[in-house]
Amino acid sequence: MYHQRDVNLKGMEIEESTDCLLSDFEVLELLKKTRAHRNIAPEFADLNTVETEVLKYLENKPAASQTHEDVDKFMNSPITSKFELTEAEVLQLLNWRPTSTLELVLYVSDLETRFTAEQQQEMLKLIKELLPPPPAPEE
């Protein structure tokens, strides 16, 4: 699931090719790290624009409030084992931090058939306990 990765910023070479999903937190951290090494040459203008827009988007999402410790704690919690969620479902919960059953049904496939109402509430309780609240919306 969540894998902490070291990125070679100088050569940007892929040392080991594996398919994996990234959390919003990981993407945000990577973009913050690479920002200092960004090339401002005109040929990189489109890339710089995309990076800036993604950063702006993620800074208003739950990932902006999360720390490595929060993510590790969440990924090693009963959320991942007790409820037998897929990796994609766990990442959706981490990325969106649902606070209601209505939101939960968006991120967990067949929620109502796989889990009882009590289990759904337990899931929401764990999410609330393990993950910090998202940043306050800008006015």
C-alpha positions in Angstrom: 0.0 0.0 0.0 1.6 3.3 1.1 5.2 3.2 0.2 7.7 5.8 1.2 9.9 6.5 -1.8 13.2 8.3 -2.3 13.3 10.2 -5.5 16.5 10.8 -7.5 15.9 14.5 -8.4 19.1 15.1 -10.4 18.9 12.3 -13.0 15.2 11.5 -12.7 15.9 8.0 -13.7 13.6 5.1 -13.0 15.7 2.6 -11.1 13.0 0.0 -10.5 9.8 0.0 -12.5 6.7 -1.0 -10.4 3.1 -0.2 -10.7 1.7 1.4 -7.6 -0.9 3.9 -6.5 0.2 7.1 -4.8 -1.7 9.0 -2.2 -2.4 12.7 -2.5 0.0 13.1 0.4 2.8 11.5 -1.5 2.2 13.5 -4.6 2.1 16.7 -2.5 5.3 15.9 -0.7 7.0 15.0 -4.0 5.9 18.3 -5.7 7.1 20.3 -2.7 10.5 18.6 -2.8 10.9 19.0 -6.6 9.8 22.6 -6.6 13.2 23.8 -5.3 14.9 22.0 -8.3 12.4 23.2 -10.9 13.8 24.5 -14.2 12.3 27.8 -15.1 13.4 27.7 -18.8 10.6 28.5 -21.2 10.4 25.0 -22.5 9.3 23.9 -19.1 6.5 26.5 -18.8 3.7 23.9 -19.3 5.1 21.5 -16.7 5.6 24.4 -14.2 1.9 25.4 -14.8 0.7 21.9 -14.2 2.8 21.5 -11.0 1.5 24.8 -9.7 -2.1 23.9 -10.3 -1.8 20.5 -8.8 -0.1 22.0 -5.7 -2.8 24.6 -5.4 -5.5 21.9 -5.6 -3.8 19.6 -3.1 -3.1 22.4 -0.6 -6.9 22.6 0.0 -7.4 18.8 0.4 -6.9 16.5 3.4 -3.3 15.7 2.3 -2.2 19.2 3.2 -3.0 18.5 6.9 -1.4 15.1 7.0 2.0 14.1 8.2 4.1 11.0 7.4 3.1 9.7 10.9 -0.6 10.2 10.2 -0.4 8.3 6.9 1.7 5.5 8.4 -0.7 5.2 11.3 -3.7 5.1 9.0 -2.2 2.6 6.6 -1.3 0.2 9.5 -4.6 0.6 11.3 -7.6 -1.9 11.4 -9.0 0.1 8.4 -6.7 -1.9 6.2 -7.0 -5.4 7.8 -10.3 -5.6 9.6 -12.5 -4.3 6.8 -10.7 -6.1 3.9 -10.6 -3.0 1.8 -8.8 -2.8 -1.5 -5.7 -0.7 -1.8 -7.6 1.8 -4.0 -10.4 2.0 -1.4 -7.9 2.7 1.4 -6.2 5.4 -0.6 -9.6 7.0 -1.4 -10.4 7.1 2.3 -6.9 8.6 3.0 -7.2 11.1 0.2 -10.8 12.3 0.9 -11.2 11.7 4.6 -15.0 11.1 4.5 -17.0 12.2 7.5 -20.4 10.7 6.6 -21.9 7.5 5.3 -23.0 9.4 2.2 -19.3 10.2 1.5 -18.1 6.7 2.5 -20.4 5.1 -0.1 -18.6 7.1 -2.8 -15.2 5.5 -2.0 -16.0 2.0 -0.9 -17.4 -0.4 -3.5 -20.7 -2.1 -2.5 -20.5 -0.5 0.9 -24.1 -1.3 1.9 -23.8 -5.0 1.0 -20.3 -5.5 2.3 -20.6 -3.7 5.6 -23.3 -3.3 8.3 -24.4 0.1 9.5 -22.3 -0.4 12.6 -19.2 -1.3 10.6 -19.7 1.8 8.5 -19.9 3.9 11.6 -16.8 2.2 13.0 -14.9 3.0 9.8 -15.9 6.6 10.0 -14.9 6.7 13.7 -11.4 5.3 12.8 -11.0 7.8 10.0 -11.8 10.7 12.3 -9.5 9.4 15.0 -6.5 8.6 12.8 -6.5 11.5 10.3 -6.4 15.2 11.0 -9.2 17.4 9.8 -8.7 18.9 6.3 -7.5 22.5 6.1 -10.2 25.1 6.6 -11.7 26.3 3.3 -10.3 29.6 2.0 -12.7 32.5 2.0 
